Amino acid sequence: MNYPCSCCHHYTRDQPSGNFDFEICPVCFWEDDPVQNIHPNSKSGANAISLAEAQDNYQQYGVSELRFLKHVRKPNDLERNDEEQNEHISKK
């Protein structure tokens, strides 16, 4: 995966966010929505909550919305964002 999710910022995407593929991230369960990428406080679109709320939820709970908790997984080593990658390396 070469591109980060708009919500969790892990590299779970094959294409850049906002390209109308509405792909669901397996790490945070955010459904990519080009409108919500442009307007992160908008609650209209593919998701019931705004991108900003989903990002806050991910930071707090590890999922975009609590109702999706059973659908998510931890990022693998190749999906980790740069900050986590550096933290993971320093712990070895």
N, CA, C and O atoms as CSV, one atom per row, in Angstrom:
chain,resi,resn,atom,element,x,y,z
A,1,MET,N,N,0.850,-1.177,0.000
A,1,MET,CA,C,0.000,0.000,0.000
A,1,MET,C,C,0.895,1.241,0.000
A,1,MET,O,O,1.885,1.310,0.729
A,2,ASN,N,N,0.537,2.190,-0.809
A,2,ASN,CA,C,1.399,3.354,-0.985
A,2,ASN,C,C,0.838,4.660,-0.467
A,2,ASN,O,O,1.565,5.650,-0.389
A,3,TYR,N,N,-0.434,4.691,-0.112
A,3,TYR,CA,C,-1.070,5.949,0.243
A,3,TYR,C,C,-1.763,5.849,1.602
A,3,TYR,O,O,-2.308,4.803,1.953
A,4,PRO,N,N,-1.737,6.955,2.368
A,4,PRO,CA,C,-2.336,6.924,3.706
A,4,PRO,C,C,-3.849,7.137,3.689
A,4,PRO,O,O,-4.394,7.812,2.815
A,5,CYS,N,N,-4.492,6.555,4.660
A,5,CYS,CA,C,-5.912,6.781,4.918
A,5,CYS,C,C,-6.080,8.210,5.439
A,5,CYS,O,O,-5.230,8.705,6.179
A,6,SER,N,N,-7.158,8.862,5.061
A,6,SER,CA,C,-7.426,10.229,5.522
A,6,SER,C,C,-7.701,10.301,7.014
A,6,SER,O,O,-7.472,11.336,7.639
A,7,CYS,N,N,-8.183,9.222,7.584
A,7,CYS,CA,C,-8.548,9.216,8.996
A,7,CYS,C,C,-7.383,8.806,9.897
A,7,CYS,O,O,-6.953,9.588,10.745
A,8,CYS,N,N,-6.871,7.591,9.720
A,8,CYS,CA,C,-5.839,7.070,10.635
A,8,CYS,C,C,-4.414,7.349,10.161
A,8,CYS,O,O,-3.468,7.221,10.938
A,9,HIS,N,N,-4.253,7.727,8.902
A,9,HIS,CA,C,-2.960,8.056,8.291
A,9,HIS,C,C,-2.036,6.855,8.118
A,9,HIS,O,O,-0.839,7.021,7.881
A,10,HIS,N,N,-2.582,5.654,8.235
A,10,HIS,CA,C,-1.786,4.463,7.948
A,10,HIS,C,C,-1.845,4.201,6.446
A,10,HIS,O,O,-2.820,4.553,5.783
A,11,TYR,N,N,-0.812,3.591,5.929
A,11,TYR,CA,C,-0.683,3.359,4.493
A,11,TYR,C,C,-1.459,2.111,4.071
A,11,TYR,O,O,-0.873,1.063,3.800
A,12,THR,N,N,-2.773,2.240,4.020
A,12,THR,CA,C,-3.658,1.119,3.703
A,12,THR,C,C,-4.278,1.235,2.318
A,12,THR,O,O,-5.052,0.366,1.918
A,13,ARG,N,N,-3.955,2.282,1.588
A,13,ARG,CA,C,-4.616,2.546,0.307
A,13,ARG,C,C,-3.704,2.284,-0.887
A,13,ARG,O,O,-2.502,2.542,-0.835
A,14,ASP,N,N,-4.298,1.766,-1.971
A,14,ASP,CA,C,-3.573,1.558,-3.228
A,14,ASP,C,C,-3.560,2.823,-4.079
A,14,ASP,O,O,-2.710,2.982,-4.955
A,15,GLN,N,N,-4.505,3.721,-3.815
A,15,GLN,CA,C,-4.629,4.967,-4.569
A,15,GLN,C,C,-4.765,6.124,-3.586
A,15,GLN,O,O,-5.131,5.915,-2.430
A,16,PRO,N,N,-4.474,7.340,-4.036
A,16,PRO,CA,C,-4.639,8.494,-3.139
A,16,PRO,C,C,-6.092,8.648,-2.689
A,16,PRO,O,O,-7.015,8.274,-3.413
A,17,SER,N,N,-6.287,9.194,-1.507
A,17,SER,CA,C,-7.632,9.481,-1.001
A,17,SER,C,C,-8.328,10.474,-1.912
A,17,SER,O,O,-7.687,11.289,-2.574
A,18,GLY,N,N,-9.635,10.393,-1.934
A,18,GLY,CA,C,-10.421,11.371,-2.670
A,18,GLY,C,C,-10.611,11.065,-4.136
A,18,GLY,O,O,-10.999,11.954,-4.895
A,19,ASN,N,N,-10.354,9.840,-4.566
A,19,ASN,CA,C,-10.482,9.523,-5.994
A,19,ASN,C,C,-11.797,8.814,-6.326
A,19,ASN,O,O,-11.903,8.146,-7.354
A,20,PHE,N,N,-12.788,8.960,-5.461
A,20,PHE,CA,C,-14.134,8.416,-5.675
A,20,PHE,C,C,-14.188,6.890,-5.665
A,20,PHE,O,O,-15.058,6.303,-6.310
A,21,ASP,N,N,-13.273,6.238,-4.944
A,21,ASP,CA,C,-13.354,4.778,-4.849
A,21,ASP,C,C,-14.114,4.328,-3.599
A,21,ASP,O,O,-14.525,3.171,-3.512
A,22,PHE,N,N,-14.302,5.225,-2.638
A,22,PHE,CA,C,-15.059,4.947,-1.411
A,22,PHE,C,C,-14.562,3.679,-0.709
A,22,PHE,O,O,-15.350,2.914,-0.153
A,23,GLU,N,N,-13.259,3.475,-0.746
A,23,GLU,CA,C,-12.621,2.324,-0.114
A,23,GLU,C,C,-12.701,2.447,1.407
A,23,GLU,O,O,-12.580,3.544,1.952
A,24,ILE,N,N,-12.902,1.329,2.082
A,24,ILE,CA,C,-12.966,1.314,3.546
A,24,ILE,C,C,-11.628,0.845,4.094
A,24,ILE,O,O,-11.114,-0.202,3.700
A,25,CYS,N,N,-11.076,1.624,4.999
A,25,CYS,CA,C,-9.782,1.305,5.602
A,25,CYS,C,C,-9.945,0.139,6.580
A,25,CYS,O,O,-10.826,0.184,7.438
A,26,PRO,N,N,-9.116,-0.905,6.469
A,26,PRO,CA,C,-9.222,-2.036,7.387
A,26,PRO,C,C,-8.690,-1.742,8.792
A,26,PRO,O,O,-8.955,-2.496,9.727
A,27,VAL,N,N,-7.943,-0.651,8.938
A,27,VAL,CA,C,-7.370,-0.297,10.240
A,27,VAL,C,C,-8.332,0.547,11.072
A,27,VAL,O,O,-8.455,0.322,12.276
A,28,CYS,N,N,-9.016,1.513,10.460
A,28,CYS,CA,C,-9.914,2.394,11.228
A,28,CYS,C,C,-11.375,2.324,10.787
A,28,CYS,O,O,-12.254,2.843,11.473
A,29,PHE,N,N,-11.637,1.685,9.645
A,29,PHE,CA,C,-12.967,1.514,9.066
A,29,PHE,C,C,-13.578,2.820,8.562
A,29,PHE,O,O,-14.801,2.945,8.503
A,30,TRP,N,N,-12.753,3.782,8.201
A,30,TRP,CA,C,-13.222,5.015,7.572
A,30,TRP,C,C,-13.462,4.736,6.096
A,30,TRP,O,O,-12.617,4.139,5.429
A,31,GLU,N,N,-14.618,5.167,5.579
A,31,GLU,CA,C,-14.896,5.048,4.150
A,31,GLU,C,C,-14.437,6.327,3.473
A,31,GLU,O,O,-14.939,7.411,3.768
A,32,ASP,N,N,-13.491,6.196,2.574
A,32,ASP,CA,C,-12.938,7.367,1.902
A,32,ASP,C,C,-14.036,8.098,1.132
A,32,ASP,O,O,-14.803,7.484,0.390
A,33,ASP,N,N,-14.100,9.408,1.318
A,33,ASP,CA,C,-15.113,10.237,0.680
A,33,ASP,C,C,-14.449,11.532,0.229
A,33,ASP,O,O,-13.945,12.281,1.067
A,34,PRO,N,N,-14.436,11.817,-1.077
A,34,PRO,CA,C,-13.757,13.016,-1.563
A,34,PRO,C,C,-14.331,14.316,-1.004
A,34,PRO,O,O,-13.586,15.275,-0.799
A,35,VAL,N,N,-15.634,14.368,-0.753
A,35,VAL,CA,C,-16.246,15.581,-0.198
A,35,VAL,C,C,-15.758,15.804,1.232
A,35,VAL,O,O,-15.411,16.926,1.601
A,36,GLN,N,N,-15.732,14.752,2.028
A,36,GLN,CA,C,-15.289,14.889,3.415
A,36,GLN,C,C,-13.781,15.138,3.503
A,36,GLN,O,O,-13.313,15.707,4.490
A,37,ASN,N,N,-13.018,14.726,2.498
A,37,ASN,CA,C,-11.594,15.065,2.473
A,37,ASN,C,C,-11.398,16.564,2.290
A,37,ASN,O,O,-10.503,17.158,2.891
A,38,ILE,N,N,-12.238,17.171,1.460
A,38,ILE,CA,C,-12.148,18.614,1.205
A,38,ILE,C,C,-12.763,19.411,2.353
A,38,ILE,O,O,-12.265,20.477,2.714
A,39,HIS,N,N,-13.847,18.888,2.924
A,39,HIS,CA,C,-14.576,19.548,4.015
A,39,HIS,C,C,-14.587,18.614,5.229
A,39,HIS,O,O,-15.586,17.934,5.463
A,40,PRO,N,N,-13.497,18.567,6.007
A,40,PRO,CA,C,-13.368,17.587,7.089
A,40,PRO,C,C,-14.370,17.734,8.236
A,40,PRO,O,O,-14.488,16.829,9.062
A,41,ASN,N,N,-15.084,18.844,8.305
A,41,ASN,CA,C,-16.097,19.012,9.349
A,41,ASN,C,C,-17.502,18.667,8.860
A,41,ASN,O,O,-18.469,18.758,9.617
A,42,SER,N,N,-17.609,18.269,7.591
A,42,SER,CA,C,-18.902,17.926,7.004
A,42,SER,C,C,-19.353,16.540,7.453
A,42,SER,O,O,-18.571,15.589,7.467
A,43,LYS,N,N,-20.625,16.446,7.820
A,43,LYS,CA,C,-21.206,15.157,8.203
A,43,LYS,C,C,-22.031,14.568,7.067
A,43,LYS,O,O,-22.673,13.532,7.243
A,44,SER,N,N,-22.022,15.211,5.909
A,44,SER,CA,C,-22.776,14.661,4.782
A,44,SER,C,C,-21.807,13.921,3.866
A,44,SER,O,O,-20.697,14.381,3.599
A,45,GLY,N,N,-22.250,12.786,3.402
A,45,GLY,CA,C,-21.403,11.978,2.535
A,45,GLY,C,C,-21.483,10.517,2.909
A,45,GLY,O,O,-22.503,10.056,3.421
A,46,ALA,N,N,-20.426,9.797,2.659
A,46,ALA,CA,C,-20.400,8.346,2.866
A,46,ALA,C,C,-20.412,7.943,4.337
A,46,ALA,O,O,-20.799,6.822,4.666
A,47,ASN,N,N,-19.996,8.839,5.218
A,47,ASN,CA,C,-19.870,8.522,6.641
A,47,ASN,C,C,-20.877,9.308,7.472
A,47,ASN,O,O,-21.259,10.420,7.109
A,48,ALA,N,N,-21.301,8.728,8.582
A,48,ALA,CA,C,-22.293,9.372,9.450
A,48,ALA,C,C,-21.700,10.509,10.274
A,48,ALA,O,O,-22.431,11.372,10.762
A,49,ILE,N,N,-20.383,10.512,10.428
A,49,ILE,CA,C,-19.712,11.565,11.193
A,49,ILE,C,C,-18.698,12.264,10.300
A,49,ILE,O,O,-18.388,11.785,9.209
A,50,SER,N,N,-18.189,13.383,10.759
A,50,SER,CA,C,-17.202,14.122,9.974
A,50,SER,C,C,-15.835,13.449,10.051
A,50,SER,O,O,-15.574,12.647,10.947
A,51,LEU,N,N,-14.980,13.782,9.111
A,51,LEU,CA,C,-13.612,13.273,9.115
A,51,LEU,C,C,-12.878,13.736,10.368
A,51,LEU,O,O,-12.110,12.974,10.956
A,52,ALA,N,N,-13.112,14.979,10.779
A,52,ALA,CA,C,-12.462,15.505,11.992
A,52,ALA,C,C,-12.858,14.687,13.223
A,52,ALA,O,O,-12.009,14.365,14.054
A,53,GLU,N,N,-14.147,14.352,13.340
A,53,GLU,CA,C,-14.609,13.515,14.462
A,53,GLU,C,C,-13.998,12.117,14.388
A,53,GLU,O,O,-13.589,11.556,15.404
A,54,ALA,N,N,-13.942,11.568,13.192
A,54,ALA,CA,C,-13.377,10.229,13.006
A,54,ALA,C,C,-11.898,10.204,13.388
A,54,ALA,O,O,-11.428,9.241,13.994
A,55,GLN,N,N,-11.167,11.258,13.037
A,55,GLN,CA,C,-9.750,11.338,13.404
A,55,GLN,C,C,-9.589,11.398,14.920
A,55,GLN,O,O,-8.708,10.747,15.481
A,56,ASP,N,N,-10.438,12.178,15.581
A,56,ASP,CA,C,-10.412,12.239,17.053
A,56,ASP,C,C,-10.727,10.868,17.652
A,56,ASP,O,O,-10.063,10.421,18.587
A,57,ASN,N,N,-11.745,10.210,17.104
A,57,ASN,CA,C,-12.104,8.872,17.584
A,57,ASN,C,C,-10.948,7.898,17.402
A,57,ASN,O,O,-10.670,7.089,18.289
A,58,TYR,N,N,-10.277,7.970,16.264
A,58,TYR,CA,C,-9.162,7.050,16.029
A,58,TYR,C,C,-8.051,7.277,17.055
A,58,TYR,O,O,-7.473,6.322,17.573
A,59,GLN,N,N,-7.762,8.527,17.340
A,59,GLN,CA,C,-6.727,8.830,18.331
A,59,GLN,C,C,-7.105,8.291,19.710
A,59,GLN,O,O,-6.248,7.806,20.449
A,60,GLN,N,N,-8.381,8.378,20.047
A,60,GLN,CA,C,-8.857,7.946,21.366
A,60,GLN,C,C,-9.115,6.446,21.469
A,60,GLN,O,O,-8.743,5.809,22.455
A,61,TYR,N,N,-9.757,5.887,20.437
A,61,TYR,CA,C,-10.267,4.520,20.532
A,61,TYR,C,C,-9.665,3.527,19.533
A,61,TYR,O,O,-9.848,2.318,19.673
A,62,GLY,N,N,-8.950,4.036,18.530
A,62,GLY,CA,C,-8.381,3.146,17.518
A,62,GLY,C,C,-9.368,2.723,16.446
A,62,GLY,O,O,-9.162,1.713,15.773
A,63,VAL,N,N,-10.451,3.500,16.279
A,63,VAL,CA,C,-11.478,3.214,15.279
A,63,VAL,C,C,-12.192,4.525,14.934
A,63,VAL,O,O,-12.312,5.407,15.785
A,64,SER,N,N,-12.661,4.653,13.698
A,64,SER,CA,C,-13.325,5.895,13.290
A,64,SER,C,C,-14.644,6.118,14.028
A,64,SER,O,O,-14.974,7.250,14.380
A,65,GLU,N,N,-15.394,5.050,14.262
A,65,GLU,CA,C,-16.629,5.094,15.047
A,65,GLU,C,C,-16.674,3.845,15.917
A,65,GLU,O,O,-16.341,2.756,15.449
A,66,LEU,N,N,-17.073,3.984,17.158
A,66,LEU,CA,C,-17.097,2.846,18.082
A,66,LEU,C,C,-17.934,1.673,17.570
A,66,LEU,O,O,-17.627,0.519,17.870
A,67,ARG,N,N,-18.976,1.952,16.812
A,67,ARG,CA,C,-19.831,0.865,16.308
A,67,ARG,C,C,-19.094,-0.068,15.346
A,67,ARG,O,O,-19.579,-1.160,15.047
A,68,PHE,N,N,-17.925,0.357,14.860
A,68,PHE,CA,C,-17.143,-0.467,13.937
A,68,PHE,C,C,-15.974,-1.179,14.609
A,68,PHE,O,O,-15.131,-1.758,13.923
A,69,LEU,N,N,-15.912,-1.148,15.907
A,69,LEU,CA,C,-14.768,-1.691,16.640
A,69,LEU,C,C,-14.453,-3.148,16.275
A,69,LEU,O,O,-13.282,-3.521,16.195
A,70,LYS,N,N,-15.465,-3.959,16.059
A,70,LYS,CA,C,-15.218,-5.379,15.758
A,70,LYS,C,C,-14.687,-5.603,14.336
A,70,LYS,O,O,-14.267,-6.711,14.005
A,71,HIS,N,N,-14.701,-4.567,13.498
A,71,HIS,CA,C,-14.265,-4.705,12.106
A,71,HIS,C,C,-12.816,-4.283,11.868
A,71,HIS,O,O,-12.275,-4.534,10.791
A,72,VAL,N,N,-12.188,-3.655,12.839
A,72,VAL,CA,C,-10.855,-3.092,12.603
A,72,VAL,C,C,-9.745,-4.021,13.080
A,72,VAL,O,O,-9.978,-4.986,13.809
A,73,ARG,N,N,-8.533,-3.697,12.643
A,73,ARG,CA,C,-7.348,-4.442,13.058
A,73,ARG,C,C,-6.197,-3.464,13.236
A,73,ARG,O,O,-6.281,-2.313,12.808
A,74,LYS,N,N,-5.149,-3.913,13.854
A,74,LYS,CA,C,-3.945,-3.093,14.013
A,74,LYS,C,C,-3.236,-2.996,12.663
A,74,LYS,O,O,-3.340,-3.913,11.848
A,75,PRO,N,N,-2.521,-1.902,12.414
A,75,PRO,CA,C,-1.756,-1.808,11.163
A,75,PRO,C,C,-0.565,-2.763,11.191
A,75,PRO,O,O,0.047,-2.970,12.239
A,76,ASN,N,N,-0.245,-3.339,10.045
A,76,ASN,CA,C,0.959,-4.164,9.985
A,76,ASN,C,C,2.179,-3.253,9.806
A,76,ASN,O,O,2.027,-2.043,9.639
A,77,ASP,N,N,3.355,-3.811,9.838
A,77,ASP,CA,C,4.582,-3.005,9.783
A,77,ASP,C,C,4.681,-2.156,8.520
A,77,ASP,O,O,5.216,-1.048,8.573
A,78,LEU,N,N,4.185,-2.641,7.399
A,78,LEU,CA,C,4.254,-1.886,6.148
A,78,LEU,C,C,3.228,-0.760,6.084
A,78,LEU,O,O,3.377,0.168,5.289
A,79,GLU,N,N,2.207,-0.831,6.901
A,79,GLU,CA,C,1.140,0.176,6.887
A,79,GLU,C,C,1.349,1.302,7.888
A,79,GLU,O,O,0.692,2.339,7.793
A,80,ARG,N,N,2.236,1.120,8.827
A,80,ARG,CA,C,2.418,2.134,9.876
A,80,ARG,C,C,2.786,3.486,9.271
A,80,ARG,O,O,3.514,3.567,8.282
A,81,ASN,N,N,2.257,4.551,9.895
A,81,ASN,CA,C,2.636,5.885,9.437
A,81,ASN,C,C,4.056,6.187,9.909
A,81,ASN,O,O,4.583,5.471,10.760
A,82,ASP,N,N,4.671,7.214,9.383
A,82,ASP,CA,C,6.078,7.516,9.660
A,82,ASP,C,C,6.373,7.673,11.143
A,82,ASP,O,O,7.393,7.183,11.627
A,83,GLU,N,N,5.494,8.349,11.867
A,83,GLU,CA,C,5.696,8.570,13.301
A,83,GLU,C,C,5.711,7.241,14.056
A,83,GLU,O,O,6.582,7.010,14.895
A,84,GLU,N,N,4.759,6.383,13.762
A,84,GLU,CA,C,4.712,5.068,14.406
A,84,GLU,C,C,5.880,4.192,13.984
A,84,GLU,O,O,6.414,3.431,14.792
A,85,GLN,N,N,6.277,4.296,12.724
A,85,GLN,CA,C,7.398,3.512,12.221
A,85,GLN,C,C,8.665,3.845,13.006
A,85,GLN,O,O,9.410,2.949,13.401
A,86,ASN,N,N,8.904,5.135,13.228
A,86,ASN,CA,C,10.080,5.569,13.983
A,86,ASN,C,C,10.014,5.091,15.429
A,86,ASN,O,O,11.025,4.673,15.993
A,87,GLU,N,N,8.828,5.151,16.029
A,87,GLU,CA,C,8.642,4.701,17.407
A,87,GLU,C,C,8.867,3.190,17.511
A,87,GLU,O,O,9.487,2.713,18.461
A,88,HIS,N,N,8.364,2.448,16.536
A,88,HIS,CA,C,8.502,0.994,16.513
A,88,HIS,C,C,9.984,0.595,16.393
A,88,HIS,O,O,10.432,-0.331,17.069
A,89,ILE,N,N,10.727,1.280,15.550
A,89,ILE,CA,C,12.151,0.988,15.346
A,89,ILE,C,C,12.949,1.289,16.607
A,89,ILE,O,O,13.839,0.522,16.973
A,90,SER,N,N,12.639,2.396,17.276
A,90,SER,CA,C,13.400,2.784,18.467
A,90,SER,C,C,13.162,1.837,19.641
A,90,SER,O,O,13.987,1.775,20.553
A,91,LYS,N,N,12.040,1.093,19.637
A,91,LYS,CA,C,11.744,0.149,20.717
A,91,LYS,C,C,12.464,-1.184,20.534
A,91,LYS,O,O,12.522,-1.985,21.468
A,92,LYS,N,N,13.012,-1.433,19.350
A,92,LYS,CA,C,13.705,-2.705,19.089
A,92,LYS,C,C,15.065,-2.744,19.729
A,92,LYS,O,O,15.777,-3.741,19.606
